[in-house]
Amino acid sequence: MLEGRAAELDQLTSLLALARTGRSAALVLRGEAGIGKSALLEAAAEAAARATAPHDGELGTPWGRVLRTTGVEAESELPFAGLHMLLHPVTGRVDALPAPQAAALRTALGLAGGAHGGSGDRFLTGVAVLSLLSELADDGPLLCVVDDAHWLDHASADALLFAARRLTAEGVVMLFAAREPHGPPFPAAGLPELRLAGLDDAAADRLLTAHAGDLPPYVRRQLLAEARGNPLALRELPAAQREGQLAASGPPSAPGPGPSLVQRAFADRIAALPQATRTLLLVAAAEGTGDLETTAAAAAALGAAVTDAEPAERKQLLSVEAGRLVFRHPLIRTAAYRGAPLGARLAAHRALADALPCVGQVDRRAWHLAAATTEPDEHVASALERTAEHARARGGYAAEAAAFERAARLTPDGARRARRLALAASAAADAGHGDHAARLAGSAGPHLSDPDLLARLARVRAGAARERDEPEAAHTVLMDTASDLAERAPDTAARLLYEAMTAAWASGRRTAVDAVLERAASLAVEPSPAAPPYLPAVTGLARLAAGDPGAALPPLRRLFEAARNREHGLDLRERASVAGWFAPLGDLEGGVELAADLERECREQGAVGPLPLVLLQRARARVLLGRHGCALAGAEDGVRIARDSGQHHYAAQLTGVLAHLAALDGDEARVRDLAGHLDPRQAPPGRVWGAAALPLLDLGLGRYEAALRGYEGLAAGPAGHTVVALHCLPDHVEAAVRAGRPGAALDAERRYARWAEHTGAAWARALAARCRALLADEAGAQAAYEKALALHTGDGRPFEQARTRLLFGEWLRRTGRRSEARAPLRAALDAFEQIGAAPWAGRARAELRATGGSRARQGGERVPLERLTPQERQVVRLAAAGLTNRDIGAQLFLSPRTVGYHLYNAYPKLGVSSRGELARLGLGSSEEQREPEELSA
């Protein structure tokens, strides 16, 4: 029993009990060195190891296994080193995973059969880890213990945290322990945490008495004050005092916390050891992994031997266990290394590099060479570059960035140094470290001449600026780089100008858009005939911002069709960036189809990087088509993936889509929570969906003056030129008319009608006709409403068609034609209820009552999809289409057990009990193409 940790042990025990019922959990233990994190992890592991069968009278399944790993400082730049340690005992089960996941995990772990010819995917590796843990949990509950998580290499940490956030119903418990403070950061957003404080006075006194009962009471009081409840200090300070390394009286020796005092005590105890023993401890500390053979060889070169460990073993500082040198606590290793002079540390690393073989250990050898080198050295820099290339091939982008950066610092030649800094910047960006990537790019750029590297660095800096919500900085760096490359690499320059224009568009400043257009005209770039039509699209976007759809839409349509048809060699990321132009083109069906194709490609390839943007485009298209339930599921999935992959810019935009959907539902609290207190007059283009949700909420709830103010602010603000603002114009017109200010809607009506006519889309022309009807006199209103309804026929936008019917019915009732009003009002009410648009359903119901009409019974029995959570909705659709739990998990980045859990919860909500009954509801692949909210059975 751990002294003073009963509450913490109870919490861990409850997680283990939960896993035995098939549920999963993750927890991060945080605290200072020596506070008891490792002891709690050990207690949990021992409890799980003992539980090989259920206790008498206890429900649950026997425990399967315990997997363990420990972060090692010396391996923190070696990709997937921590993950390899954790999964080494179970690599034989990798073959059970879906093929792309198995290949990604083999690549990450350096196993035969990994992916060849390119880079690993760090997110697909995380999905593979999740699937493997679920597979292992089929044998019984699984415990994963990760100690010293702050020293994990970034690739391992990313993969394990990706899996931990998605655990639901696998019977897996993941426990992490991280030192805080005085350790590298271990961010684990989304996971629950347990912060360990010092022991209370009574528990501290009991623990000290157990280890220092022979010491006088006044000494024990001093030690209690020094330790401050830190269990390691309470155990170690008595030994230091007995050895004369701690003052026996007087006030505490330093104001610092227990761990700092203990580390100093360890350092003093090490300093009293023989020189050969100190040398052995230094080499072991520098080696870091406990490899006895390597440590012995390196120590021998410095005049020490393994037998010199005996004095340290007697003082319980170090031991030899299973052929490995093990420091009893990480603070001892730290004290042994940091207490040595710089020259001795450099010699230790040089000896270790010489002791490591050139085959199989080249990456460790390169890092030891780097640690032993203080001046530029091309030989060492080249070795680190090879290490960086190895890291990239396994998907370890953070390790790749670190190796290239260190290589650059050791490179004598300026051009080579700049190239390596550029590659470090690119890798850091791929690892999600945008700000650091931008700093590296800024250092490398002035010394480069290669067009491809310069373009890559420009995108790195622009991406970092975008994540900082600085679109003007993004478009400037892209535009300036295009200018530098216009003559040498016109195809590259054309693409950069297009990217600069999209960034300028996102800035919300017409001056920025005009600046890019003027720069493009002055450069007179002439791309090759095979290049994508980026330059015409630059002009098209400028004309769209200027309100000239006639000139804007044709070049945008050419680029959009190139993406749809896979022309001009557009890759996945390029096609994803172009997909969003479906909205100004009015091609909603084309947009949702292209986004669906891109999403399928991303999931099949495990390309998580572009997936948040693709999910954003698909959710927006679904919202505009009135497929709100599908949009909700996709947007929530997108937010989760964007946050996991560090793409906070897209997470914010997807959150805006969720706010828009909440406004359609009339959920004011959720709208305020998601959209915050955005002022539509000041909302940047990237936040326009959230800003537009606020007046939409007001419109639905009948607060027409507030809605009008919101739409006027949106039109006048920095997002006024955006496509979202354009699609809000019909709502703007309705708000103005209902507020009794039709004159405030005239400009919005004219602008929308001009755009709708140029799109040629029936649905857009229907809304333009509705706007005319709202502003028309009695003689013209009916004809405009009837034209709108005729255009709505088959346009695939049930929500907008229902709104037109509602407005027509309201108009008929106000003109005294109550009986004629009932049919459109009943149809509107049915559609709103089917879609789940509560405010509009309430308006239609009230209007229908005002006509004196009743509601006819609706034919058929509807499938109540609105009862499902967004995740359940996604799972049910795929299950109805015939996919297995494993296939569904691979697509949605869930474990098969979590898929089964969602199906188990969905069945009673749908009134079914099996997959076969789901298929009979008509929710499968054909439905996926149409995506209605509820279907008639």
N, C-alpha and C positions, 0 to 999 in steps of 0.2 A: 504494500500500500504506500503510495506516495504521500509524504507528509504535507498536509495543508492543501491538497488538490482534490478533495472529494467532489466538489461541484464540477470541476473540469472533467474528472473521470466519468462522472455521471453523464455529462453531455456526450462524450465519446462513446460510452456504452449505449446510449440511446440511438446513436447513428448506426452502430453495429446491429442493434436489434431491428432497426428499420430495414436494413439490408436483408435480413433473414425473412422479411415478409415480401421481398421482391422490389422494394423501393430503393432509390439511390440518393446519395448525398455527397457533398464536398464541403470541406472546411479548411480555412487557413489559420494556423496558429501563429501569432506574432508576439514578439517580445525580445528583450535584450539578451545578450549572450549569458548563458548559465541560468536562465530563469526557469528552465524545466521543460522546454519544448520537446527536446529529444526524449526525455524520460516519459512524457505523455504519449508520444508516438510509439515508444517501445512497449508501454503498457497496453496500448490498443492492439499492437501486433501480437503480443503474447495472449491477450484475451481472444483474438480471432483464431490464433493457432490452437488454442485449447479447445475451441468450440467446434470440434470435428463432428459432433452429433448434437441434436437438440437436447437441451436439458429436460429433465423429467417434467412433464406437464406443460412444456413450452412449445408453442406453435412455431413453425418456420422450417427452413431447410438447413442441412449441414453446411458448414463453411467449405468453400472450394479451396482457396489458396490466398496467400499474402505475397504481394510483390513489393519490393523495396528498392529505392535508389536514394543517393545522397549527392547533392551538388558539391562539386570539388572546384576550388578556385583555379587550380592549374588546368582544368578542363573547360573553363567557362568560355573559351574561344574555339572549342572543338565542337562542330555542329552535331547535335543529337547524341552527345556522349552520355548525358543523364538518361535519356530515353533508352539508349542501348543497355545501360545497366539495369533499368527497370524491366525491360522486356526480354532480356537475354534468355531467361529460363523458358520462355514460351514462344520463341520464334518459329517453332515447328507448326504453330497454329495459324501462321500468316496466310498459308495457302487457302484457308477457309474463307478469306475475305473476297469481295468482288474484285475482279482483275485489276482495274485502275488503282484501287486502294492498296491491294497487295503489292503492286509494282512500286507505288509511291513509298510504302513503308519499307520495302526491301532496299530501295534507293537510299532512304534516310539512314537506315541501319547499316548500310554497306554490305548487304547480303547479296548472294548470287541471285540473278533473276530480276534485278531492279530495272528501272526505266533506263533506256539508253538514248544517247543523242539529244542532249538538252538538259535543262535544269529541272530539279525536283520542285514540287509544289508544296509549300509549307502548310497550306490550309488543307489540302487533300491528305497530307500526312496526319493532321489532327483528326480528320474524319476517319481515317484508317485506325488510329489509336482507339477512337470511340467504338468502332465496330469490333475491334479485337477484344477490348475489355468486355463488351457485351457477349461476344462469343465465349470468352473464358467464364463468364458468370453463368453460362448454361450448366457448368459443373457444380455450381453452388455459389453463395455470396463471395464477392471478391473485395479484398482490401488492398489499396495502393498507398504506400507510405513514401512521402517525398520529404526528406530532411535536408536542411540547409538549402532550401529552394532558392534563396537569394544568390547562390553560386551556380545555379543551373545555367547552361548555355541557353541563349535566346531561343534557338530552334526547339529544344526540348520543352522549354517553358511554354512557348506558343502552342505546341501540339497538346501538351497535357492540360493546359487551361482551356483550350478549345473543347476538348473532350469533357472536362469537368463541368463546363457551363451547360452542356447538353444532356447531362445525366438526368434521367427521370425515373425509369421503372426497370432498371437492369439488375438491381441487387448489387450495386458497386458503391463502395465508399472510397473517396480519395481524400487523403489528409496531407496537407502541406505545412511545413514549418519554415518560417523566415525570420532572420534576425532583424530587429528594428529597435533602436537606431544602430548606427555604426556598421551597417552592411549595405551592399548594393540594393537598389530598389527591386522589389518583386511585386509589381502591380498585378492585382487579380480582381479587376472590376467585375462585379456581378456575383462573386462568391461570398458566402457568409464568413465572418472572421471571429476569432476568439483571441482577445488580447490578454496576455498573461501579465499580471502585476506581481510584485514581491509577496512573499508569504506574510501573513499577519504575525503580530508579535509573539503570540503563543506558539504557533507552528514553527516560527524561526527559532525560538528558544529550545523547543524539543529537538529540532534537527541539530542545532549546535551542540546541545548536551550529548547527543549520540556520538558526535565526532570530537568533542573537546571536553569530555567530563573530567579529565585530569587537570585541566587548567584552572587557575584561581578564578573566583567569581568576577573580580574587577577586570581581568583579561577577557572573560567571556562577554562582559558588558561592552567593552571596547570593540570586540569582534562583531557583536550584534549591530552596533552603530555603524561600523565600517561596511558590513554586508548589505544593510538596507533590504533585508528580506530576500536576497538573491541566493537560491539554494546552492549554486556552485561555490559562491564566496563562503557560505557557511560551512561547506565541507573542506575547502582548500586553505582558507586563511589560518586555521589552527596548525596545519602542517608547516606553513610558512613561518608562523610564529615560533614553533618549536625549533626550526632550523635557523632562527635568528634573522630571518628576512623581513620581519615585521616588528615594529616598535611594540613593546609590552606595556606601555602606559602612555598617558597623554591623550590629546584630542585625536580625532581621525586624521590620518596622514595626508588626505587630500579631499577636496570637496567633490570629486568625481564620483560616479556611480560604482556599484560593486564590481561590474565586469572590468572596468579600467583598473581598479585596484588589484583584481585577481590577475589580470594580464601582467601587471608590473611585478606581482609576486612570482608568477611563473617565470618571467624574464630574469628575476634575481636568482631563482633556484637554478635556472639553466646556466647562468653566468658562473655559478659555483662548481659546475661540473668540469671534468678534465677536458683539455683542448680537443682531443680526438673525439670525445663524446659530443662536444658542441658541434664539431664539423659534421659528424654523422647526422645529428638532428637538423642542421641547416640543409644538408643535401636532401634528407627525407622531406623536409618542409617545402623545398623548392620543387621536388619531384611531384608531390601532391597527391599521388594516387595510391601510395603504399607499395609500389612494385619493388619487391626486395632485390631482385636480380639487378635491375637498373640502378637502384640506389647504392647497392654494394659496389658495383663497378665504378660508379662516379666517385663514391667516397674513397675507394682505393687510390684513385688518381690524385686525391688530395691528402693522402696519408692516414686515412681512417679505415676501420673495418667494422663489419656488423657486430663483432664481439664487443666493440666499444659501446654498444647500447646498454650494457649491463648496469652501469651507474644510473642511467635514466630509468631503467626498468625498476631498480630498487626504490627510486623516488616516485614510482607510479606515474611517470610522465609519458611513457611510451611502452608499447608491448609488441610482440611478434605473434600474430594470429593467422593461422591458415596460410603461412608463407607470405604474410604482408606486414609491413611496419605500420602500426596504427597509433596515432596520438590519442591519448585518452579524452581530450577535448579540443575542439578547433582553436580555442584561445592559446593552447600550448604550441600548436603549429605556428600561429601568428607570432607569438613571442619568440620562438626559435628563429624565425625568418627575419622579423623586423629588428630584433636585437643584435643581429650580426652586422658588421661593417659592410659598406657598399662593395669594396673590393672582394670580400669573401663571398657575397651574394653573386657577383658577376662570375667568379671562378666556379661556383657551384653550378650555375646554369651552363657554363662552357663544358664542364665535366659531364653533365647530364647529356648535352647534345652529342658529345663524343661517345657516350655509352649507348645511346639509342641506335638501333640498326637503321640503315638507309632504306630498307624495304619494310613496309608495314607500319613504321612509326615516323614517316617523313613529316607529318604535320606537327607532332609533338617536338620532333627534333628542330623544326624550323622556328617554333616559338621559343624554345630554349636558346637557340642561336640569337634570336632577336633580343631576348632578355639579357644576354651576355654582351650585347653590342651597344656602344654609346656613341659611335660616329658612323657616318654614311658608309655603307658596304654593299656593293652591288650583288655579291654572292649571297648574302643573307636576304637581301630584298627579293632576289629571284626565287629563293626558296619559299619565302612568304607568298609570292605571287602564285606559285604552284599550289600552295595550301589554300589560297583564296579560290582557285579554280576547282579544287576538290570540294570545297564547301558549297560552291554554287551548284555543282552537279548533284549534290544531295539535298538542295533546297535550304541550305543554311545561310541565308542572306546576311544576317547580322554578323556571323563569323566571317563570311566573305568580305564584308565591309571592313571589319576590324583588321583582317590580314592585309588587304590592299592599303588601308590607311597607314599601318605600321610599315609596310613595304615602301610606301611613298616617302615616309620620314627618313628611311635609311638609304634612299636612292641618290647617288651623287649627281647624275645627269638631270638637268632641268626638264627636258622634254619628257623623259621617262617618268620623272616624278609627277608631272602634271597628268600624264595618262593614267597613272595608278591612282591618283587622287580622284580623277573623273570616274574610274571604275568603282572606287570606294563610295563615291556619292551615289552612283546608280544603285549599287547594292544596298546602301542604307535606305534609299527610297523604297526599294522592294521589300525591305524588312519593316517598313512602316515608321521609320525614324526620319520624318520629313525635315524637321528643323536642322538636325545634324547633317543630313544630306545636302541641304541648301548651303550650309557653311562650307562643306567640302567642295561643292560645285563652285562656289564663289572663289575659293582658293585656286582651283584648277583652271577655270575658264580663261583667264588672261594669258595663259602659257600654252594653249592648245591651238591646233590648226585643223585637225581631222573633223570634217563636216558631221559625220555620224555622232562622234563624241560630243561635239558642241551642241547638236540638236538634243541629244540625250540629256545633257546638263541643263539646257534651257527648260526641258520638260520637268526635270527634277525641281528646279527652282520655282517654276510656275506651280507645280503641284503643292509644294510647301506653302507658297503664298495663298493658294486656294484654301488649304486647310486652316490657314490663319484668317480666313475671310478677308483677303486682300486681293481681290480680282484685278484691280488696276496694276498692281505690281506684277501679277501673272501675265497680263497681256503685254506689258512693256518689255519684259525679258524675252518673250516669244517673238515680238515684233522686231526687237533689236537684233536678235540672233538671225532672224530671217533676212534682215538687211545685210548682215555679214556674209551670208551664204548665197545670196541671190545669184551671183555670177558663177560661183564654183559648183553649187549643187542646187539647181533651180527646182527640182522635184521636192527636195527636202524643204527649201524655202517656201514653196507654195503651201505645203502642209502646215508649216509653222505659222504662216499668215492666217490660214483658216483657224488654227488653234488660238491664235491671238485674237481673232475676231470673236470667237465663241467666248473667250475670257472677257473681252470688252463688253460683249452683250450681257454677260453675267454681272458686270460691274454696275449696270444701271445708268451709265453716263453716256449720253449721246456724243459728247466730245471724244470719248474713248473710241466709240464705234467709228466716228468720222476720222480720227487719227489713223486707225488701222487701214481704212479705205484709202486715205490719201497716201499712206506709205506704200500700199500695194500698187497704186497707180504710178507712183514715182519710181518704183523699182523696175517696173516693166518686166517682171519675171516671165520666162517662157518655158513652162514645163514640157516634158516629152509627151508625145501623143498617148503613151500608155499610162500616164499618171492619172490618178483620180481627179474628178472635176472640182478640185478644192477652190481654185481661184474664182470661178464664177459664183461659187457659194459665198465667198467673201462679199462680193457685190450684192448678192441676193439678201444676205442678212442685213447689210447696211440699208438696203431699200425697204426691207420689212420694218426696221426700226424707224425709218422715215415715214411709214404709213403708206407705202406704195406696193400693195400686194401684187399688182399686175406685173411689175418688174421683178419682184422678190421671189415669187413662187416657182417659176420655171427652173432656174438654176438649182434651187433647193430640191426640187423634185428629181432632177437628174442625179444629184448626189444620193438622195434617199433610195432611188431605184438601183443605183450601183451597189448600195449596201444590201438591198433585198436580193439582188441577183448575183451577189458575190463577184462583182466585176472589179477590174483594175487591181486585183491582188489585195484587196482590203482585208486586214486581219481581224481577229475577233474583237480586239479593243477598238479599232477604228470603226468597225460596223456598229459597235455599241454606242460610240460617241455620236454617230450620225442618226441613230434610230429615233432620237427625240424630235427630229424635224417632222415626224408624222403630224404633230399637232398644228403647226401653221399651215401645213398642206391640207388639213381637214381629212386626212386619210386614217381614220381611227382604226378600221379593220386591218389596214396594212400595217399600222403601228403595232397592234397587239399581236399580229402574226409574226412580224419580224422579231419582236421582243420574245415571243414564245420560242422561236427557233434559236435565238441567242441564248436564252435561259437553258434550253435543252443542251446546247453545245457546252455551255459552262459546266453544267452538272455532270454531263457524260465525261468531260475531260478533267473534271475536278478543278476548273479554273475559277477559283473563288474571287480572285482580284477584281475582274470586271463585273462580277455577278451583282453587287449592290446597284450599280448604274443600270444594269439590264432590268433588275426588279423594279427600280424606280420608273423606268420608261413603261414597263408593262402595267404597273399599278396606275400610272397616270392615264394610260389608254383605257384601262378598265373603268376608271372613275368616269371619264368622259362618255363611255358607252353605257353607263348606268349599271355596270356589273359590280356592285358595291361589295358584296360578300367576297368575291374573288379578289378584288382589289385590297380588301382588308387583310386577307390571309397573306397575300404576296408582300404587302408593305411591311407587315410585322416581321415576316421572315427576313426581308431586306434590312430592316433596322438592326436585327440581331446579328446578321452576317457583317453588316457595315461596321458595327461596333467591335466585333471580334477581330476584324481585319484592319482596325485603326483608321477607317475611312469615315471620319466624323462628319465631313462635309455632306456625304450622301446620307448618313444617318439622320442629319438635321432635315434634309429635304424629304426623306421618307416619313419622318415624323410629321412634317407639314401635310403630307397626303393623309396620314391618319387623323390629323386635326380636321381636315376637310370632310372626311367620312363621318367623323363624330358630329360635325355640324349638320350633315344631311340627316343624321339620326336625331338631332335635337338635343344631344347630350352636352349641355352647357359646361358642366364641371370638367368633362374630359377635354373639351375644346380649350378651355382656359388652361388646363394643365399642360396640354401638348403645344399650344401656340403661345403660351405665356401672355405677355402684355404687349405684343407687337403692335405698333402704330402703323396702319397700312400706308400712311403718308411717308414713312421712313423705312419701310421694309426693303431690304436688298433683294435682288432677283432670286437669290438662292433660298430665301425664306418666304417667297410669294405665296406658296400654297398654304402655309400656316396663316399668313396675313389675310388671305382671301377667305379663310374659314370663318373669321370673325363676322364680317358683314353677311356671309351666307347664313350663319346661325341666326343673326338678327332678322334676316328676310324670312326664314322659315318660321320663326316665332312671332312674326307680325310686327316687329319693331322697325317700321319702314324708314323713319327718319334716321335712326342709327345706321341702318343698312346703307342708306344713300350716302351718309357722311363717309362711311367706310369705303364704298366704291369710288366716290369722288377723290378721296385721299389716295387710293390705290392708283387711279388713273393719273394723278398729278405727281406721284412719287417716283423714286428711282426704278421701280418695277413696272412703270406704266407702259413700257414698250414691249413687255414680255408676252408670250403666248397665253400664259395663264390670265393675265389682265385682259387680253383679247377675248378669251372664252368667258370672262365675267361680264362682258358688256350686256348680254340679254338680262342678266340679273340686275345690273345697274339700271336698265330701262324699267324693269318691273318695279324696283324699289322707288324710283322717282315718280312713276305714275301712281303707285299706291300711297305715296307720301303727299300726293296732291301737287306735285311740281313737275308736270310733264315737260316743261321747257328745259329742265335740267338733264333730260334724256336725249335731246335731239342730236347732239354731236356723237354720243355713244351709238345711237341707232344708225346714223349715217356711216360711221366707221365700220360697224359690224356688217352692214349690208354690202358695203364695197368689198370687204374681205370675203364674205360668203359667196358673192357672185364669182369671184376669181377662183375660188376653190372648186366650184362645180359640184360640191357635195350636197346631196339632197337634204341631209340633216341640218347643215349650216343654213341653207336657204329656208328651211322650215322655221328655224329660230329667228331668222331675219323677218320672215312674214309675221311671226308672233309679235315681234317688237313693233312692226308697223300696225298691227291690230290694236295693240295697247295704246298707241298714240293717235289712232284714227278716230274720225267721228263715227256716229252710229251707222251711216250708210256704207262706210268703207271697212268697218271692223269685221263684220260677218264674213265678207269675202276674203279678208286677210286670214282670219282664223281657219276658214275652210281650206284655203290654199296651204296653210301650215300643216293642217292635219293630213291633207293629201300627200304632201311631201314626206311626212313622217312615216307613211305606210312602208313598212319593210326597211326602215333606215337603221334598225338595230339599236335604237336608243330609247328603251321603254320609259326611263325616268323623265326625259324631256318631253316625250310624247304625252305622258300623263300630266305633266305641268301645263302643257298647251291645252289639254282637255279641261283641266281644272279652271284655267283662266277663261276659256270659252264658256264653260258652264256658269262661272260667276257672272260673266258679261250677260249671258242669256237671262239669268235670274234677275239681274239689276234692270234689264230692259222689260221685265214683266213676263217673260216667256218661261215660266217655271216648269211646265211639263217638258218642254224641249231641253231644259237644262239637266234633267235627271239622268239621261243616258250618258253624256260625257262625264258627269260627276261620278256616277257609279263606276264607269270604266277607270277613271282616275283613281278612285278610292281602292279598287281592286289592285291596280298596279302598285300604288304606294305601299299598301300592306304587303304585297308580295316582295317588293324590294326592301322593305324595312325602313322607309323614310317617314318616321313618325310625325314630324311637324306638318308635312304636306298631307299625310293621311288625316290628321286632325282637321285641317282646313277643309278638305274634301268632304269629310263626314259632316262638319258643321254646315257647309253649303247645301249638302243633300238634304239635311233635316230642314233647312230654311225653305226648300222647295216643297216641303210636305211629302217628300218621297220616302220610300222604304228601300231597303237593300235586298235585292234578289239573292237567293242562295247561290253560291258559287259552285260551278260544276267541278266534279273530281275532287280527289283528296290530295292535298299538297304535301310535298316532302318538306318537313320543317327544318331546313338547313340553318335557319337563324338561331336555332338552339345550340348549335355547335360552336366551339371556340374556333378561331381562325386556323389553328394547327390541326384540330380534328377535321375541319372542312377539307384541308389539303389532303390529309391522309385518307379520308373516306373517298374522295374523288379518284385517287390513284388505286385504292383497293377495288373500287367498283370497276375500274378499267382492266382489272385482272392482274395487277402487279403484286408480287409477294412482299411480305414485310421487309425482307432484305433488299429488294429492289426499291421499295419506297424509301427506306432508310438511306440508301445510297443517293437518291435524288434530293432528299430534304435535309441531308446531313444530320440524321438522327440514327440512333441505334435501332436494330430490329425489335428489341424489347420495348422501346419507347413507342414505336409504331403500334405494336400490339396493345400497349396501354391506352393509347388514344382511341383505337378501334373499340376496345372494351368499354370505354366511357361513352363512345358515340352510339353504339348499338341501341341502348335503351332510349336515348333521345330521339332516334329515328324510328323506334318501334320495330326493330329487326333483331335477329339473334345470330346471323351468320353472313359470311361474305356473299353467298349465293343470293340472299335476299337483297343485299346492296345492289347487286347487278340488275335485279328486277326493277329497282327504283329508277333506273336510267340515268345514273350519275357518272358513267364511264367516259370513254374517249370521245364519243360523239358529243356528249354534253360539254366536255372540256373545250371543244371548239366553239360552242355557243355560250357557255358560262351563264345560264340563267340563275336567278337567286333561289327559286323553288320550282319544282317540276310537278306536273300532275302525274299521279301514279296510274 
